[in-house]
Amino acid sequence: MPKMIVSIDGVVIKEVQLTKDRTTLGRRPYNDIVIDNLAVSGEHAVLQMTGNEVYLEDLNSTNGTYVNGKAVKKQLLQNNDTVEIGKYKIKYINEAASAGFEKTMVIKAGGAGLAVPPPAASPAASAATAPVAEGAGPNGSIKVLSGAAAGREVPLVKVVTTIGKPGVAVAAITKRQNGFVVAHVEGANKPTLNGAPIGGEPVLLKNGDLLELAGTQMQFVQA
């Protein structure tokens, strides 16, 4: 089944299976793929699936839609094509062999869902800042403190783990050689770390740090 893997600055923030004939992409919350960024138009582009083929069409967006670095109006997507919208990169995967991801884990936390999608390894920017290989590096977890899932602990075993509620607030926790870092990647409501808002720049997490995201309180625990 075709899918789109959305990332920013090398950090995967969501993965969307294309199950409908028409999948919309844009900044407005009613889109199938919501990217909450001012560089993205309210109704930016649409993915139209015919059989096993997917066409990408730009909906007269302000900043345009690019495929592999070239501006497009309508184009048939090929496996591993990269769609660029603002600072976001969306990789198109249409190959049975690449469907080796685990299913998304969703924790019900009060009224908001705490989603932990299956991440992929980020491209290595440099040896000093690159995420480590899966299974290597430090051990840590996120413990849910509020809502119906209070007491639930989510091990941070992947290279990148995204948490939050798409369209509201999403943060990414990345495992590195020197520990774990967290950054805000999507949503108008910024998550907080020990009461202070988190921006787009990665912040090093310390054992016992308190995170609040989409109305859910969590604690970072490092072994």
Number of C-alpha atoms within 10 A of each C-alpha: 12 19 20 21 19 22 21 17 13 17 25 26 27 23 20 16 12 19 11 12 11 15 18 19 24 24 20 18 16 13 18 17 22 22 26 21 19 10 18 24 22 21 20 25 25 21 22 18 18 11 7 8 12 23 15 22 18 20 19 13 17 13 14 20 24 18 22 13 10 10 15 15 15 16 14 13 18 15 13 14 16 21 24 21 23 17 11 21 22 22 20 21 22 21 13 9 7 11 12 8 11 9 9 13 12 14 20 15 21 14 11 17 19 24 20 23 22 20 23 20 18 19 11 12 11 8 10 11 12 18 28 23 14 13 12 14 17 16 15 18 17 22 21 24 19 16 17 14 17 17 13 15 16 17 14 23 16 20 25 28 25 26 24 28 21 21 20 19 20 26 26 23 24 28 29 21 15 13 17 26 18 24 21 26 27 24 21 13 16 22 29 18 19 13 11 12 13 21 15 15 11 17 16 14 19 14 13 14 15 21 24 22 22 23 20 23 18 22 20 21 20 18 7
